[in-house]
Amino acid sequence: MRSIVSPTEVASRALPRLETPAMNRTFPPIALAIFLATVSTLAGCTTSDEPTSGRGYAVTSCDPASGCADGAVCREDLCLAACAADADCPAGAVCAEGVCFSSRGAACAADSDCPAESVCAAGACAALPPVLACAADADCPAGSACDASGACAATPPECVAAAEVCNGVDDDCDGLVDEGADSACDDADPSTADACTAGACTHGSDPTEWCGAVGVVCAPGSTCMAGVCVGTPACVAEACGNGIDDDCDGLVDEECAAAACAADSDCDDGDPATRDACVAGVCTHG
């Protein structure tokens, strides 16, 4: 379970803690001034082995499907600030894999190498920031609201319904992504299988549209080339022996007399998609 902190606690975490001697002690004015200056200096220092810590960095929770506002990135169900370097993060926070974490710790190879509420990022354990606590929506930053657990959660933007297209987005606001979008990918080529895959149109070869040896005849206006119906040539008079529907009537070499032959080699029509054979002295092109 994520830790939750109030805005007041976040602010107090960001301030250095100073401890002064008991007020009933008496110091000479000069000694007291030197002592206080030394304490103040030490309070702002960290040792070299102490991890950098963004104590004042707290975020909202999020749903990966809804995302975050203001350019934040939803990771580990938290809206983490985007960054390119530590300088892009809130004071004391660190940048790893494009987002800001509270601190950077020991080296790791997997999340299991890190303590609770930390993940392995860029080869080091990165502490996740706490979630902002709230009592009402007004306690949360813009783009979020107070949920039933008393934590600020990112709210998805209002969906404006539009026609569904192939883009990986729920355009028509029905909770489904790219449903029925295959039709939006139609390239008007009957030899391709048009589909919407992972938010992008694909146009692969469709075995049901192959022509020639498998026996499928190309649609009027298309030509069977190497087993695939391609192009939209102008319709002309049927030419015999070429295995093409020249006159766009859906028939190939219709009304043509079969060529005489003595061997299979006499029947080669130049189309690798057809099976040329000499059968009983007549060429066939299956």
C-alpha positions in Angstrom: 0.0 0.0 0.0 1.3 3.4 -1.0 2.2 5.8 1.8 -0.1 8.9 2.0 1.1 12.3 3.3 -0.8 15.6 3.9 0.3 18.8 2.2 1.4 20.1 5.6 3.6 17.1 6.2 5.1 17.5 2.7 6.0 21.1 3.4 7.6 20.1 6.8 9.6 17.4 5.2 11.2 19.9 2.9 12.5 22.0 5.7 15.8 21.1 7.5 15.5 20.2 11.2 17.6 22.3 13.6 18.2 21.3 17.2 19.4 24.0 19.6 20.8 23.6 23.1 18.4 23.9 26.0 17.4 27.5 26.6 18.5 27.3 30.3 22.2 27.1 29.2 24.1 30.3 29.3 26.7 31.0 26.6 28.9 34.1 26.0 27.4 36.1 23.1 30.4 35.3 20.8 30.5 31.6 21.6 26.7 31.3 21.1 26.9 33.0 17.7 29.7 30.6 16.6 27.8 27.6 18.0 24.5 28.5 16.2 26.4 29.2 12.9 28.1 25.8 13.1 24.8 23.9 13.9 23.1 25.7 11.0 25.8 24.7 8.6 25.9 21.1 9.7 22.1 20.8 9.5 22.2 21.5 5.8 24.9 18.9 5.1 24.6 15.3 4.1 27.3 12.6 4.2 28.6 11.2 0.9 26.9 7.8 1.5 23.5 9.3 2.4 21.1 9.0 -0.6 19.7 12.1 -2.1 16.1 12.5 -0.9 13.2 14.6 -2.2 11.4 14.8 1.1 9.0 17.4 -0.2 8.1 15.5 -3.3 4.5 14.0 -3.2 2.3 13.0 -6.1 -1.2 11.9 -7.1 -2.1 8.3 -7.9 -3.3 7.3 -11.4 -4.9 4.7 -13.6 -2.6 3.7 -16.5 -5.6 3.8 -18.8 -6.4 7.4 -17.9 -3.0 8.8 -17.6 -1.9 12.0 -15.7 -2.3 15.7 -16.2 0.4 18.4 -16.8 2.7 16.0 -18.7 3.3 13.7 -15.8 3.9 10.0 -16.5 1.8 7.3 -14.9 4.2 4.7 -13.6 3.7 2.3 -10.7 0.2 3.8 -10.5 1.7 7.2 -9.6 1.9 10.4 -11.6 5.6 10.9 -11.6 7.1 14.2 -13.0 8.8 13.8 -16.3 12.5 14.6 -16.6 15.7 14.4 -18.6 18.0 15.1 -15.6 18.0 15.6 -11.8 17.7 19.3 -12.3 14.2 18.8 -13.9 12.9 17.2 -10.7 11.6 18.8 -7.5 14.3 19.7 -5.0 16.1 16.6 -3.7 14.3 14.2 -6.1 16.3 12.3 -8.8 15.7 11.5 -12.4 15.8 7.9 -13.7 14.3 6.4 -16.9 12.6 9.7 -17.7 10.7 10.2 -14.4 11.4 11.7 -11.0 11.8 9.5 -7.9 12.2 10.5 -4.3 15.7 9.1 -3.9 18.3 6.9 -5.5 19.7 4.0 -3.5 21.8 0.8 -3.9 22.5 -0.9 -7.2 20.0 -3.4 -8.4 19.1 -5.7 -11.3 15.3 -6.1 -10.6 12.6 -4.7 -8.4 13.0 -7.6 -6.0 16.5 -6.3 -5.1 15.0 -3.1 -3.7 13.1 -2.3 -0.4 9.4 -1.8 -0.2 7.9 1.2 -2.1 11.0 1.2 -4.4 11.7 0.0 -7.9 14.8 -0.8 -9.9 15.3 2.1 -12.3 18.5 2.6 -14.4 20.3 0.0 -12.3 19.6 1.6 -8.9 16.8 1.3 -6.4 14.6 4.4 -6.7 12.2 5.3 -4.0 8.6 6.1 -5.0 7.2 9.3 -3.7 4.1 9.3 -1.3 0.6 10.1 -2.4 -0.9 13.4 -1.4 -3.6 13.0 1.3 -6.9 14.9 1.1 -10.3 15.5 2.7 -11.9 17.1 -0.4 -11.2 17.7 -4.1 -10.1 21.2 -3.2 -7.1 19.7 -1.3 -5.7 18.2 -4.6 -3.8 19.8 -7.4 -5.5 20.5 -10.8 -6.3 17.4 -12.8 -6.9 15.3 -9.8 -9.6 14.6 -7.2 -9.9 13.2 -3.7 -10.8 9.5 -3.9 -12.6 7.3 -1.3 -9.3 6.4 0.4 -8.5 10.0 1.2 -5.8 10.3 -1.5 -5.5 12.6 -4.5 -6.0 10.6 -7.7 -5.6 11.8 -11.3 -8.9 12.3 -13.1 -9.2 11.4 -16.8 -10.1 14.2 -19.2 -13.7 14.4 -20.4 -14.1 12.2 -23.5 -15.6 13.9 -26.6 -17.1 11.1 -28.8 -15.9 10.9 -32.4 -15.8 8.3 -35.1 -13.5 5.4 -34.2 -10.3 5.3 -36.3 -7.2 3.1 -36.1 -5.0 5.1 -33.6 -4.9 3.1 -30.3 -7.4 5.6 -28.7 -11.0 5.2 -27.6 -12.3 7.8 -30.0 -16.0 7.1 -29.5 -15.8 7.0 -25.6 -17.3 3.5 -25.3 -14.5 2.0 -23.3 -13.1 0.1 -26.3 -10.1 0.9 -28.4 -10.1 0.6 -32.2 -13.1 -1.6 -32.3 -14.4 -2.0 -35.9 -11.5 0.1 -37.2 -10.4 -2.5 -39.7 -12.7 -0.8 -42.3 -10.8 2.4 -41.8 -7.7 0.7 -43.1 -9.2 -0.4 -46.4 -6.6 0.4 -49.2 -9.0 -0.7 -52.0 -6.5 -3.5 -53.0 -8.4 -6.8 -52.9 -5.1 -8.7 -52.7 -4.3 -7.4 -49.2 -5.7 -8.2 -45.8 -6.4 -4.8 -44.2 -6.5 -4.7 -40.4 -6.0 -2.4 -37.5 -3.2 -3.8 -35.3 -1.9 -2.1 -32.2 -3.1 1.3 -33.3 -1.8 1.1 -36.8 -3.1 -0.1 -40.2 -1.5 -3.2 -41.7 -1.9 -4.5 -45.3 -0.6 -8.0 -45.4 -1.1 -10.6 -48.1 -4.5 -12.3 -47.9 -4.3 -16.0 -48.8 -8.0 -16.0 -49.6 -7.3 -13.5 -52.4 -4.4 -15.3 -54.1 -4.9 -16.1 -57.7 -3.5 -18.4 -60.3 -2.5 -21.9 -59.0 -4.9 -21.7 -56.1 -7.7 -20.9 -58.5 -9.0 -17.5 -57.3 -9.8 -15.2 -60.2 -8.9 -11.5 -59.7 -11.6 -8.9 -59.5 -12.3 -7.0 -62.7 -9.6 -4.5 -63.3 -6.9 -6.4 -61.3 -4.2 -8.6 -62.8 -2.8 -11.8 -61.4 0.9 -11.3 -61.0 3.0 -13.9 -59.2 -0.1 -15.2 -57.5 -1.4 -11.9 -56.3 -4.1 -9.7 -57.7 -2.5 -6.3 -58.3 -3.1 -3.0 -60.0 -6.1 -1.7 -61.9 -5.2 -1.8 -65.6 -7.6 -0.7 -68.3 -9.8 -3.5 -69.6 -8.8 -4.7 -73.1 -9.8 -7.5 -75.4 -9.0 -10.9 -74.0 -5.6 -12.3 -75.1 -5.2 -16.0 -75.2 -2.6 -17.9 -73.3 -1.5 -15.2 -70.8 -3.5 -16.4 -67.8 -4.9 -12.8 -67.3 -8.4 -11.6 -67.3 -7.8 -8.9 -69.9 -11.4 -7.9 -70.5 -12.2 -7.6 -66.8 -15.2 -10.0 -66.9 -13.9 -12.3 -64.1 -12.8 -15.1 -66.6 -9.3 -15.9 -67.8 -8.6 -16.8 -71.4 -12.2 -17.6 -72.0 -13.2 -18.7 -75.5 -9.5 -19.4 -76.3 -8.5 -22.6 -78.0 -6.0 -24.6 -76.0 -2.5 -24.6 -77.5 -1.1 -27.8 -78.9 2.0 -29.3 -77.1 4.3 -32.2 -77.0 5.9 -31.5 -73.6 5.3 -29.4 -70.5 8.0 -27.0 -71.5 5.9 -26.0 -74.5 3.2 -24.7 -72.2 5.2 -22.1 -70.1 3.0 -19.0 -70.0 5.6 -17.0 -68.1 3.5 -16.8 -64.9 5.2 -18.5 -62.0 1.9 -18.7 -60.2 0.4 -21.2 -62.7 1.1 -24.9 -63.0 1.9 -25.4 -66.8 1.5 -28.9 -68.1 0.9 -30.7 -71.4 -2.0 -33.0 -71.0 -3.1 -35.2 -74.0 -1.4 -32.8 -76.4 -3.1 -29.7 -74.9 -1.6 -27.0 -72.7 -3.2 -26.5 -69.3 -2.4 -23.7 -66.8 -3.7 -24.7 -63.4 
